[in-house]
């Protein structure tokens, strides 16, 4: 009986393995969230949000984006040399970051507009290094289809961060507790994942050669050029909101926004991460562009039918459950959750489409797309903040903008692959979500 319930295809089994581990990993911080809101303030999360924004922007260049190329070579011998290349770049970028922070700490603090972040800037190089190491190990494990290994590392990382959050929160560390926990979690996860690779695949390390590393760096040079710039712009765009909100609004408002987004990204990450990783591995062996798109659109439909009803229930129950779970001082959280839920839900359905640009070697297109999106977002913030709109109205405007560009991204990929348009469900859904956001804007 149990054997009949097991997924039959390798793809489904791999997704289930990653989803199981990721679900456990993401369930831990969700479970302790009601405790965190009682030992940390919105201001603490605001400072933590600012730190993570700076760290995530620098982390984009930690490996030169070469970790994405680990999946592509036919030979494992070539792939392990790319792993070595990614790790070397990570150490170099971290060292350069340390020098920049040391000599320009005051200037960076003034730009961010928050004096509390000054001393924490010195820990960003460590976060960048650990991120680079983990990403390199992650993609090697994905290549080797070691999904149990990946699931285990994610559970360990989540458990370490969550337990540290509680211990340091009760110890009165404030925002420092959140930052230290994040660093510790990345460090432990990187060590564990690296040790598992060393135990099972140490023989590959003897095949690392300087000339091979250089040759592969040249072969996949689009990753540290087009893809790096594209990813950097994309990450800068995502964190531009954090910088703008920190500069022009209260830190507590930023804390509400960051915590709300964190709560939503935790469950959505269960599917996005699992599907994107396995989807990328699957389409790497598909030659036909039409077949690649058919697989991508097919999974969009499956995700739509799977997630829409739970999402609707979630939206209607928000006002009732938030004050009870997180406490009265976090009651406003329900409004923030509602505003940003719609673009996150839409991205959850089509997030795996972005891997198609990597598979088809169209990193330059991705660069231009994210560049245009960054410029447009800047104008949205410039206009809305300049008009004197309050925090929530600006946030709604940004959410509408995000939904539109998610749809535009899928249409762009469709045109690159030269497939015929039949995405009636996709277009209808995006218009409905934008309409709901506009109605909500008028009520505030």
C-alpha positions in Angstrom: 0.0 0.0 0.0 2.8 2.4 1.0 4.7 1.6 -2.2 1.7 2.7 -4.3 1.8 6.2 -2.7 5.5 6.7 -3.5 6.2 8.9 -6.5 7.1 6.8 -9.6 9.2 9.2 -11.6 12.7 10.2 -10.6 11.8 13.9 -10.9 8.9 13.5 -8.5 11.1 11.6 -6.0 13.8 14.2 -6.1 11.3 17.0 -5.6 9.7 15.1 -2.7 13.1 14.6 -1.1 14.0 18.2 -1.3 10.6 19.3 -0.2 10.6 17.1 2.8 13.9 18.4 4.0 13.1 22.0 3.1 9.7 21.7 4.7 11.2 20.6 8.0 13.9 23.3 7.7 11.3 26.0 7.0 8.8 24.7 9.6 11.3 25.4 12.4 11.5 29.2 12.0 7.7 29.3 11.4 7.1 27.4 14.7 9.3 29.8 16.7 8.0 33.0 15.1 5.4 33.7 17.8 8.2 33.5 20.4 10.5 35.7 18.3 7.9 38.5 18.1 7.8 38.5 21.9 11.6 38.7 22.5 12.5 40.8 19.5 11.0 44.2 18.4 10.1 45.4 14.9 13.1 47.7 15.2 15.4 44.7 15.8 14.2 43.1 12.7 14.6 46.4 10.8 18.3 46.5 11.7 18.7 42.9 10.8 16.9 43.5 7.5 19.4 46.3 6.6 22.4 44.0 7.5 21.1 41.1 5.4 20.3 43.4 2.4 23.9 44.7 2.3 25.3 41.1 2.8 23.0 39.6 0.1 24.1 42.2 -2.5 27.8 41.5 -1.9 27.1 37.8 -1.7 25.9 37.8 -5.3 29.5 38.3 -6.5 30.9 35.9 -3.9 31.5 33.1 -6.5 31.4 35.1 -9.7 28.2 33.1 -10.3 30.4 30.2 -11.4 28.5 27.9 -9.0 25.6 27.9 -11.6 28.0 26.5 -14.2 28.7 23.4 -12.0 25.7 21.7 -13.4 26.7 22.1 -17.1 29.9 20.1 -17.9 29.4 16.5 -19.0 32.4 15.4 -16.9 32.5 15.5 -13.2 36.2 16.3 -13.5 35.4 19.6 -15.1 32.6 20.3 -12.6 34.9 19.8 -9.5 37.3 22.4 -11.0 34.5 24.9 -11.3 33.7 24.2 -7.6 37.3 25.0 -6.8 37.1 28.2 -8.9 34.0 29.3 -7.1 35.6 28.8 -3.7 38.8 30.7 -4.6 36.7 33.6 -5.8 34.7 33.5 -2.6 37.8 34.0 -0.5 39.0 36.8 -2.8 35.7 38.7 -2.7 35.5 38.4 1.1 38.9 39.8 1.6 38.2 42.8 -0.8 34.9 43.4 1.1 36.8 43.5 4.4 39.2 46.1 3.1 36.3 48.2 1.8 34.4 48.0 5.1 37.6 48.9 7.1 38.4 52.0 5.1 34.9 53.2 4.2 32.8 52.2 7.2 31.7 55.8 8.0 30.7 56.6 4.4 28.7 53.3 4.0 26.9 53.9 7.4 25.9 57.5 6.3 24.6 56.2 3.0 22.5 53.6 4.7 21.2 56.2 7.2 21.3 53.9 10.3 24.2 54.3 12.8 23.4 51.0 14.4 24.6 49.1 11.4 28.1 50.5 11.6 29.8 47.9 13.8 28.0 45.0 12.1 29.4 45.9 8.7 32.7 44.2 9.7 30.9 40.8 9.8 29.6 41.1 6.2 32.8 39.6 4.7 32.3 36.5 6.8 28.7 36.1 5.7 29.7 36.6 2.1 32.4 33.9 2.4 30.1 31.3 4.0 27.4 32.0 1.4 29.9 31.4 -1.4 31.1 28.1 0.2 27.5 26.9 0.8 26.4 27.7 -2.8 29.4 25.9 -4.3 28.7 22.8 -2.2 25.0 23.0 -2.9 25.3 23.0 -6.7 27.9 20.1 -6.6 25.5 18.1 -4.5 22.6 18.9 -6.9 24.7 17.8 -9.8 25.4 14.5 -8.1 21.7 14.2 -7.3 22.5 14.0 -3.6 19.1 15.4 -2.6 19.1 13.8 0.8 22.4 15.6 1.5 20.9 18.9 0.5 17.8 18.3 2.6 19.9 17.4 5.6 22.1 20.6 5.3 19.0 22.8 5.1 17.5 21.3 8.2 20.8 21.7 10.1 21.1 25.4 9.0 17.5 26.2 9.9 17.8 24.4 13.3 21.0 26.2 14.1 19.7 29.7 13.2 16.4 29.1 15.1 17.9 27.8 18.3 20.5 30.6 18.3 17.7 33.2 17.7 15.9 31.9 20.9 19.0 31.7 23.0 20.3 35.1 22.1 16.9 36.7 22.1 16.3 35.6 25.7 19.8 36.8 26.5 18.9 40.3 25.4 21.1 40.5 22.3 18.5 42.5 20.3 19.3 42.8 16.6 22.7 41.3 17.3 21.1 38.0 18.2 19.5 37.8 14.7 22.7 38.7 12.9 24.9 36.3 14.9 22.4 33.5 14.5 22.4 33.9 10.7 26.2 33.8 10.6 26.3 30.7 12.8 23.7 28.9 10.8 25.5 29.5 7.5 28.8 28.4 9.0 27.5 25.1 10.5 25.6 24.2 7.3 28.7 24.9 5.1 30.9 22.8 7.3 28.4 19.9 7.4 27.8 19.9 3.7 31.5 20.2 2.9 32.3 17.3 5.2 29.7 15.1 3.6 31.1 15.8 0.1 34.7 15.1 1.4 33.6 11.8 2.9 32.0 10.5 -0.3 33.7 12.3 -3.2 37.1 13.2 -2.0 38.7 11.4 -5.0 37.5 14.2 -7.2 39.6 16.8 -5.5 42.8 15.1 -6.8 41.6 16.1 -10.3 41.7 19.9 -9.6 44.3 21.5 -11.8 45.2 25.2 -12.2 45.2 25.1 -16.0 41.8 23.3 -16.0 40.4 25.9 -13.7 41.6 28.7 -16.0 40.2 26.9 -19.1 36.8 26.4 -17.5 36.7 30.0 -16.3 37.1 31.1 -19.9 34.6 28.6 -21.2 31.9 29.8 -18.9 32.9 33.5 -18.8 29.3 34.6 -19.4 28.5 33.7 -15.8 30.8 36.3 -14.2 29.9 38.8 -16.8 26.3 38.8 -18.0 24.9 36.5 -15.3 26.8 38.2 -12.5 25.6 41.7 -13.6 22.1 40.4 -14.1 22.0 38.8 -10.6 23.6 41.8 -9.0 21.0 44.1 -10.5 18.2 41.8 -9.5 19.5 41.6 -5.9 20.0 45.3 -5.8 16.5 45.8 -7.0 15.1 43.5 -4.3 17.0 45.3 -1.6 16.4 48.8 -2.9 13.1 48.6 -1.0 15.0 48.0 2.2 17.4 50.9 1.7 14.5 53.2 0.7 12.3 52.2 3.6 15.2 52.6 6.0 16.0 56.0 4.6 12.5 57.6 4.4 10.4 55.7 6.9 10.7 54.5 10.5 12.9 51.4 11.2 9.9 49.7 12.9 7.9 49.9 9.6 10.9 48.3 7.9 10.8 45.6 10.6 7.1 44.8 9.9 7.8 44.6 6.2 10.9 42.4 6.6 9.2 40.0 9.1 6.1 39.7 6.9 8.1 39.0 3.8 10.2 36.5 5.8 7.1 34.6 6.9 5.8 34.4 3.4 9.1 33.5 1.8 9.6 30.6 4.3 6.7 28.4 3.0 7.0 29.6 -0.6 10.7 28.7 -0.5 9.7 25.1 0.1 8.3 24.8 -3.4 10.5 27.4 -5.2 13.7 25.9 -4.0 12.8 22.3 -4.6 11.2 22.8 -8.0 13.8 25.2 -9.3 16.8 23.0 -8.3 15.3 19.8 -9.7 13.7 21.6 -12.7 17.1 23.1 -13.7 18.7 19.6 -13.5 15.9 18.2 -15.6 15.9 20.7 -18.4 19.7 20.6 -18.6 19.2 17.4 -20.6 16.4 18.6 -22.9 17.5 19.9 -26.3 14.2 21.2 -27.7 13.2 24.7 -26.6 9.6 23.9 -27.1 9.8 20.9 -24.8 11.6 22.9 -22.1 8.8 25.5 -22.1 6.1 22.7 -22.1 7.6 21.3 -19.0 7.8 24.7 -17.3 4.2 25.7 -18.2 3.0 22.3 -17.2 4.4 22.7 -13.7 2.9 26.2 -13.5 -0.6 24.7 -14.0 0.0 22.0 -11.4 1.2 24.6 -8.9 -1.8 26.7 -9.6 -4.3 23.9 -8.8 -2.3 22.9 -5.8 -1.8 26.3 -4.1 -4.7 28.5 -5.0 -7.3 27.3 -2.5 -4.8 27.3 0.4 -3.7 30.8 -0.6 -7.3 32.1 -0.6 -8.0 30.5 2.8 -4.8 32.2 4.1 -5.9 35.6 2.9 -9.3 35.4 4.6 -8.0 34.2 7.9 -5.1 36.8 8.3 -7.0 39.3 10.4 -8.1 36.7 12.9 -4.9 34.7 13.4 -2.1 37.3 13.4 -2.9 39.1 16.8 -3.5 35.8 18.5 -0.3 34.2 17.2 2.2 37.0 17.3 0.8 39.3 20.0 -1.1 42.6 19.9 2.0 44.8 19.2 2.4 42.9 15.9 -1.3 43.2 14.9 -0.4 45.5 12.0 1.5 42.5 10.5 -1.6 41.2 8.8 -1.8 44.3 6.6 1.8 43.9 5.5 1.3 40.2 4.8 -1.8 40.8 2.7 -0.1 43.4 0.5 3.0 41.4 -0.3 1.3 38.0 -0.5 0.0 38.5 -4.1 3.3 39.0 -5.9 5.0 36.3 -3.8 2.1 33.9 -4.7 2.5 34.7 -8.4 6.2 34.3 -8.3 5.8 31.0 -6.5 3.8 29.7 -9.5 6.3 30.8 -12.2 9.6 31.2 -10.3 11.2 28.1 -12.0 10.9 29.8 -15.4 14.0 31.9 -14.7 16.2 28.8 -14.9 15.3 28.6 -18.6 17.5 31.6 -19.3 20.5 29.8 -17.7 19.8 26.6 -19.7 19.5 28.5 -23.0 22.7 30.6 -22.3 20.7 33.8 -22.4 22.3 35.5 -19.5 22.6 38.8 -21.5 18.8 38.9 -21.8 18.4 38.3 -18.1 20.8 41.2 -17.5 18.8 43.7 -19.6 15.6 42.5 -18.1 16.7 43.0 -14.5 18.4 46.3 -15.5 15.1 47.7 -16.9 13.2 46.4 -13.8 15.7 48.1 -11.5 15.3 51.5 -13.3 11.5 51.2 -13.3 11.4 50.3 -9.6 13.6 53.3 -8.9 11.0 55.5 -10.7 8.1 53.9 -8.8 9.8 54.6 -5.5 10.8 58.1 -6.6 7.3 59.0 -7.7 5.4 57.4 -4.8 7.7 58.7 -2.0 7.9 62.1 -3.7 4.1 62.3 -3.8 4.2 61.9 0.0 2.4 58.5 0.1 2.6 56.6 3.3 4.5 53.4 3.8 1.6 51.0 3.0 0.6 52.9 -0.2 4.2 52.8 -1.5 4.3 49.1 -0.7 1.1 48.4 -2.6 2.4 50.3 -5.6 5.6 48.2 -5.5 3.5 45.0 -5.3 1.5 45.9 -8.4 4.8 46.7 -10.2 6.2 43.3 -9.2 3.2 41.3 -10.5 3.4 43.1 -13.8 7.1 42.4 -14.3 6.7 38.7 -13.3 4.2 38.3 -16.1 6.5 40.3 -18.5 9.4 38.0 -17.6 7.4 34.8 -18.6 6.3 36.4 -21.8 9.9 37.4 -22.6 11.1 33.8 -22.1 8.3 32.6 -24.3 9.4 34.9 -27.1 13.0 33.8 -26.7 12.0 30.1 -27.0 9.7 31.1 -29.9 6.7 29.2 -28.6 3.1 30.1 -29.4 1.1 32.0 -26.8 -1.6 30.0 -25.0 -1.2 31.3 -21.5 -4.8 32.4 -20.9 -4.7 31.3 -17.3 -1.4 33.1 -16.7 -2.7 36.4 -18.1 -6.1 36.2 -16.3 -4.4 35.4 -13.0 -2.0 38.4 -13.2 -4.9 40.8 -14.0 -6.9 39.5 -11.0 -4.0 40.0 -8.6 -3.3 43.5 -9.9 -7.0 44.4 -9.6 -7.2 43.2 -6.0 -4.1 45.3 -5.1 -5.7 48.4 -6.7 -8.9 47.9 -4.7 -6.9 47.5 -1.5 -4.9 50.7 -2.3 -8.1 52.7 -2.6 -9.3 51.4 0.8 -6.2 52.6 2.7 
